[in-house]
Amino acid sequence: MYSFIQNYFMTFSTTFLITLLMIAFVFAGVGIKILLKKNGKFSGTCASQSPFLNKDGEACKICGAMPKEKCKNEEG
């Protein structure tokens, strides 16, 4: 019985550690992307560009772009 509990804990702790490392890797990747992007902004972040988020075809609440238009907050 004791060896079962010990094996279970070792398996759980290994899985937990791998999961934490994967999450840290994702956050590090996003952080690096923000550092390397111009002005630290992501491009094309208008929700109006996604048909899943904007089913009614409304304008973006941040920049006012319609679904067929490019984000008006983007520079250039």
Phi and psi in radians as a Rosetta constraint file:
Dihedral C 1 N 2 CA 2 C 2 CIRCULARHARMONIC -1.108 0.35
Dihedral N 2 CA 2 C 2 N 3 CIRCULARHARMONIC -0.684 0.35
Dihedral C 2 N 3 CA 3 C 3 CIRCULARHARMONIC -1.194 0.35
Dihedral N 3 CA 3 C 3 N 4 CIRCULARHARMONIC -0.577 0.35
Dihedral C 3 N 4 CA 4 C 4 CIRCULARHARMONIC -1.105 0.35
Dihedral N 4 CA 4 C 4 N 5 CIRCULARHARMONIC -0.786 0.35
Dihedral C 4 N 5 CA 5 C 5 CIRCULARHARMONIC -1.140 0.35
Dihedral N 5 CA 5 C 5 N 6 CIRCULARHARMONIC -0.714 0.35
Dihedral C 5 N 6 CA 6 C 6 CIRCULARHARMONIC -1.126 0.35
Dihedral N 6 CA 6 C 6 N 7 CIRCULARHARMONIC -0.761 0.35
Dihedral C 6 N 7 CA 7 C 7 CIRCULARHARMONIC -1.134 0.35
Dihedral N 7 CA 7 C 7 N 8 CIRCULARHARMONIC -0.703 0.35
Dihedral C 7 N 8 CA 8 C 8 CIRCULARHARMONIC -1.090 0.35
Dihedral N 8 CA 8 C 8 N 9 CIRCULARHARMONIC -0.783 0.35
Dihedral C 8 N 9 CA 9 C 9 CIRCULARHARMONIC -1.122 0.35
Dihedral N 9 CA 9 C 9 N 10 CIRCULARHARMONIC -0.703 0.35
Dihedral C 9 N 10 CA 10 C 10 CIRCULARHARMONIC -1.131 0.35
Dihedral N 10 CA 10 C 10 N 11 CIRCULARHARMONIC -0.730 0.35
Dihedral C 10 N 11 CA 11 C 11 CIRCULARHARMONIC -1.140 0.35
Dihedral N 11 CA 11 C 11 N 12 CIRCULARHARMONIC -0.777 0.35
Dihedral C 11 N 12 CA 12 C 12 CIRCULARHARMONIC -1.108 0.35
Dihedral N 12 CA 12 C 12 N 13 CIRCULARHARMONIC -0.801 0.35
Dihedral C 12 N 13 CA 13 C 13 CIRCULARHARMONIC -1.158 0.35
Dihedral N 13 CA 13 C 13 N 14 CIRCULARHARMONIC -0.634 0.35
Dihedral C 13 N 14 CA 14 C 14 CIRCULARHARMONIC -1.143 0.35
Dihedral N 14 CA 14 C 14 N 15 CIRCULARHARMONIC -0.802 0.35
Dihedral C 14 N 15 CA 15 C 15 CIRCULARHARMONIC -1.098 0.35
Dihedral N 15 CA 15 C 15 N 16 CIRCULARHARMONIC -0.729 0.35
Dihedral C 15 N 16 CA 16 C 16 CIRCULARHARMONIC -1.108 0.35
Dihedral N 16 CA 16 C 16 N 17 CIRCULARHARMONIC -0.750 0.35
Dihedral C 16 N 17 CA 17 C 17 CIRCULARHARMONIC -1.133 0.35
Dihedral N 17 CA 17 C 17 N 18 CIRCULARHARMONIC -0.744 0.35
Dihedral C 17 N 18 CA 18 C 18 CIRCULARHARMONIC -1.092 0.35
Dihedral N 18 CA 18 C 18 N 19 CIRCULARHARMONIC -0.721 0.35
Dihedral C 18 N 19 CA 19 C 19 CIRCULARHARMONIC -1.095 0.35
Dihedral N 19 CA 19 C 19 N 20 CIRCULARHARMONIC -0.779 0.35
Dihedral C 19 N 20 CA 20 C 20 CIRCULARHARMONIC -1.100 0.35
Dihedral N 20 CA 20 C 20 N 21 CIRCULARHARMONIC -0.695 0.35
Dihedral C 20 N 21 CA 21 C 21 CIRCULARHARMONIC -1.125 0.35
Dihedral N 21 CA 21 C 21 N 22 CIRCULARHARMONIC -0.691 0.35
Dihedral C 21 N 22 CA 22 C 22 CIRCULARHARMONIC -1.145 0.35
Dihedral N 22 CA 22 C 22 N 23 CIRCULARHARMONIC -0.737 0.35
Dihedral C 22 N 23 CA 23 C 23 CIRCULARHARMONIC -1.132 0.35
Dihedral N 23 CA 23 C 23 N 24 CIRCULARHARMONIC -0.725 0.35
Dihedral C 23 N 24 CA 24 C 24 CIRCULARHARMONIC -1.095 0.35
Dihedral N 24 CA 24 C 24 N 25 CIRCULARHARMONIC -0.678 0.35
Dihedral C 24 N 25 CA 25 C 25 CIRCULARHARMONIC -1.102 0.35
Dihedral N 25 CA 25 C 25 N 26 CIRCULARHARMONIC -0.718 0.35
Dihedral C 25 N 26 CA 26 C 26 CIRCULARHARMONIC -1.143 0.35
Dihedral N 26 CA 26 C 26 N 27 CIRCULARHARMONIC -0.808 0.35
Dihedral C 26 N 27 CA 27 C 27 CIRCULARHARMONIC -1.095 0.35
Dihedral N 27 CA 27 C 27 N 28 CIRCULARHARMONIC -0.685 0.35
Dihedral C 27 N 28 CA 28 C 28 CIRCULARHARMONIC -1.118 0.35
Dihedral N 28 CA 28 C 28 N 29 CIRCULARHARMONIC -0.710 0.35
Dihedral C 28 N 29 CA 29 C 29 CIRCULARHARMONIC -1.103 0.35
Dihedral N 29 CA 29 C 29 N 30 CIRCULARHARMONIC -0.755 0.35
Dihedral C 29 N 30 CA 30 C 30 CIRCULARHARMONIC -1.147 0.35
Dihedral N 30 CA 30 C 30 N 31 CIRCULARHARMONIC -0.721 0.35
Dihedral C 30 N 31 CA 31 C 31 CIRCULARHARMONIC -1.089 0.35
Dihedral N 31 CA 31 C 31 N 32 CIRCULARHARMONIC -0.727 0.35
Dihedral C 31 N 32 CA 32 C 32 CIRCULARHARMONIC -1.141 0.35
Dihedral N 32 CA 32 C 32 N 33 CIRCULARHARMONIC -0.679 0.35
Dihedral C 32 N 33 CA 33 C 33 CIRCULARHARMONIC -1.105 0.35
Dihedral N 33 CA 33 C 33 N 34 CIRCULARHARMONIC -0.721 0.35
Dihedral C 33 N 34 CA 34 C 34 CIRCULARHARMONIC -1.126 0.35
Dihedral N 34 CA 34 C 34 N 35 CIRCULARHARMONIC -0.702 0.35
Dihedral C 34 N 35 CA 35 C 35 CIRCULARHARMONIC -1.150 0.35
Dihedral N 35 CA 35 C 35 N 36 CIRCULARHARMONIC -0.609 0.35
Dihedral C 35 N 36 CA 36 C 36 CIRCULARHARMONIC -1.503 0.35
Dihedral N 36 CA 36 C 36 N 37 CIRCULARHARMONIC -0.314 0.35
Dihedral C 36 N 37 CA 37 C 37 CIRCULARHARMONIC -1.323 0.35
Dihedral N 37 CA 37 C 37 N 38 CIRCULARHARMONIC 2.614 0.35
Dihedral C 37 N 38 CA 38 C 38 CIRCULARHARMONIC -1.111 0.35
Dihedral N 38 CA 38 C 38 N 39 CIRCULARHARMONIC 2.192 0.35
Dihedral C 38 N 39 CA 39 C 39 CIRCULARHARMONIC 1.071 0.35
Dihedral N 39 CA 39 C 39 N 40 CIRCULARHARMONIC 0.232 0.35
Dihedral C 39 N 40 CA 40 C 40 CIRCULARHARMONIC 1.147 0.35
Dihedral N 40 CA 40 C 40 N 41 CIRCULARHARMONIC 0.465 0.35
Dihedral C 40 N 41 CA 41 C 41 CIRCULARHARMONIC -2.025 0.35
Dihedral N 41 CA 41 C 41 N 42 CIRCULARHARMONIC 2.570 0.35
Dihedral C 41 N 42 CA 42 C 42 CIRCULARHARMONIC -1.496 0.35
Dihedral N 42 CA 42 C 42 N 43 CIRCULARHARMONIC 2.495 0.35
Dihedral C 42 N 43 CA 43 C 43 CIRCULARHARMONIC -1.554 0.35
Dihedral N 43 CA 43 C 43 N 44 CIRCULARHARMONIC 2.628 0.35
Dihedral C 43 N 44 CA 44 C 44 CIRCULARHARMONIC 1.106 0.35
Dihedral N 44 CA 44 C 44 N 45 CIRCULARHARMONIC 0.813 0.35
Dihedral C 44 N 45 CA 45 C 45 CIRCULARHARMONIC -1.667 0.35
Dihedral N 45 CA 45 C 45 N 46 CIRCULARHARMONIC 0.180 0.35
Dihedral C 45 N 46 CA 46 C 46 CIRCULARHARMONIC -1.176 0.35
Dihedral N 46 CA 46 C 46 N 47 CIRCULARHARMONIC 2.294 0.35
Dihedral C 46 N 47 CA 47 C 47 CIRCULARHARMONIC -1.216 0.35
Dihedral N 47 CA 47 C 47 N 48 CIRCULARHARMONIC -0.357 0.35
Dihedral C 47 N 48 CA 48 C 48 CIRCULARHARMONIC -1.190 0.35
Dihedral N 48 CA 48 C 48 N 49 CIRCULARHARMONIC -0.307 0.35
Dihedral C 48 N 49 CA 49 C 49 CIRCULARHARMONIC -1.339 0.35
Dihedral N 49 CA 49 C 49 N 50 CIRCULARHARMONIC -0.307 0.35
Dihedral C 49 N 50 CA 50 C 50 CIRCULARHARMONIC -1.719 0.35
Dihedral N 50 CA 50 C 50 N 51 CIRCULARHARMONIC 2.108 0.35
Dihedral C 50 N 51 CA 51 C 51 CIRCULARHARMONIC -1.193 0.35
Dihedral N 51 CA 51 C 51 N 52 CIRCULARHARMONIC -0.339 0.35
Dihedral C 51 N 52 CA 52 C 52 CIRCULARHARMONIC -1.340 0.35
Dihedral N 52 CA 52 C 52 N 53 CIRCULARHARMONIC -0.566 0.35
Dihedral C 52 N 53 CA 53 C 53 CIRCULARHARMONIC -1.596 0.35
Dihedral N 53 CA 53 C 53 N 54 CIRCULARHARMONIC -0.436 0.35
Dihedral C 53 N 54 CA 54 C 54 CIRCULARHARMONIC -2.183 0.35
Dihedral N 54 CA 54 C 54 N 55 CIRCULARHARMONIC 1.368 0.35
Dihedral C 54 N 55 CA 55 C 55 CIRCULARHARMONIC -1.376 0.35
Dihedral N 55 CA 55 C 55 N 56 CIRCULARHARMONIC -0.343 0.35
Dihedral C 55 N 56 CA 56 C 56 CIRCULARHARMONIC -1.644 0.35
Dihedral N 56 CA 56 C 56 N 57 CIRCULARHARMONIC -0.058 0.35
Dihedral C 56 N 57 CA 57 C 57 CIRCULARHARMONIC 1.271 0.35
Dihedral N 57 CA 57 C 57 N 58 CIRCULARHARMONIC 0.513 0.35
Dihedral C 57 N 58 CA 58 C 58 CIRCULARHARMONIC -1.381 0.35
Dihedral N 58 CA 58 C 58 N 59 CIRCULARHARMONIC 2.793 0.35
Dihedral C 58 N 59 CA 59 C 59 CIRCULARHARMONIC -1.276 0.35
Dihedral N 59 CA 59 C 59 N 60 CIRCULARHARMONIC 2.689 0.35
Dihedral C 59 N 60 CA 60 C 60 CIRCULARHARMONIC -1.101 0.35
Dihedral N 60 CA 60 C 60 N 61 CIRCULARHARMONIC 2.359 0.35
Dihedral C 60 N 61 CA 61 C 61 CIRCULARHARMONIC -1.305 0.35
Dihedral N 61 CA 61 C 61 N 62 CIRCULARHARMONIC -0.304 0.35
Dihedral C 61 N 62 CA 62 C 62 CIRCULARHARMONIC -1.601 0.35
Dihedral N 62 CA 62 C 62 N 63 CIRCULARHARMONIC -0.884 0.35
Dihedral C 62 N 63 CA 63 C 63 CIRCULARHARMONIC -1.953 0.35
Dihedral N 63 CA 63 C 63 N 64 CIRCULARHARMONIC -0.230 0.35
Dihedral C 63 N 64 CA 64 C 64 CIRCULARHARMONIC 1.517 0.35
Dihedral N 64 CA 64 C 64 N 65 CIRCULARHARMONIC 0.110 0.35
Dihedral C 64 N 65 CA 65 C 65 CIRCULARHARMONIC -1.257 0.35
Dihedral N 65 CA 65 C 65 N 66 CIRCULARHARMONIC 2.431 0.35
Dihedral C 65 N 66 CA 66 C 66 CIRCULARHARMONIC -1.408 0.35
Dihedral N 66 CA 66 C 66 N 67 CIRCULARHARMONIC 2.867 0.35
Dihedral C 66 N 67 CA 67 C 67 CIRCULARHARMONIC -0.972 0.35
Dihedral N 67 CA 67 C 67 N 68 CIRCULARHARMONIC -0.567 0.35
Dihedral C 67 N 68 CA 68 C 68 CIRCULARHARMONIC -1.504 0.35
Dihedral N 68 CA 68 C 68 N 69 CIRCULARHARMONIC -0.161 0.35
Dihedral C 68 N 69 CA 69 C 69 CIRCULARHARMONIC -1.643 0.35
Dihedral N 69 CA 69 C 69 N 70 CIRCULARHARMONIC 2.802 0.35
Dihedral C 69 N 70 CA 70 C 70 CIRCULARHARMONIC -1.409 0.35
Dihedral N 70 CA 70 C 70 N 71 CIRCULARHARMONIC 2.651 0.35
Dihedral C 70 N 71 CA 71 C 71 CIRCULARHARMONIC -0.984 0.35
Dihedral N 71 CA 71 C 71 N 72 CIRCULARHARMONIC 2.274 0.35
Dihedral C 71 N 72 CA 72 C 72 CIRCULARHARMONIC -1.436 0.35
Dihedral N 72 CA 72 C 72 N 73 CIRCULARHARMONIC -0.148 0.35
Dihedral C 72 N 73 CA 73 C 73 CIRCULARHARMONIC -1.483 0.35
Dihedral N 73 CA 73 C 73 N 74 CIRCULARHARMONIC -0.241 0.35
Dihedral C 73 N 74 CA 74 C 74 CIRCULARHARMONIC -1.277 0.35
Dihedral N 74 CA 74 C 74 N 75 CIRCULARHARMONIC 2.400 0.35
Dihedral C 74 N 75 CA 75 C 75 CIRCULARHARMONIC -1.564 0.35
Dihedral N 75 CA 75 C 75 N 76 CIRCULARHARMONIC 2.499 0.35
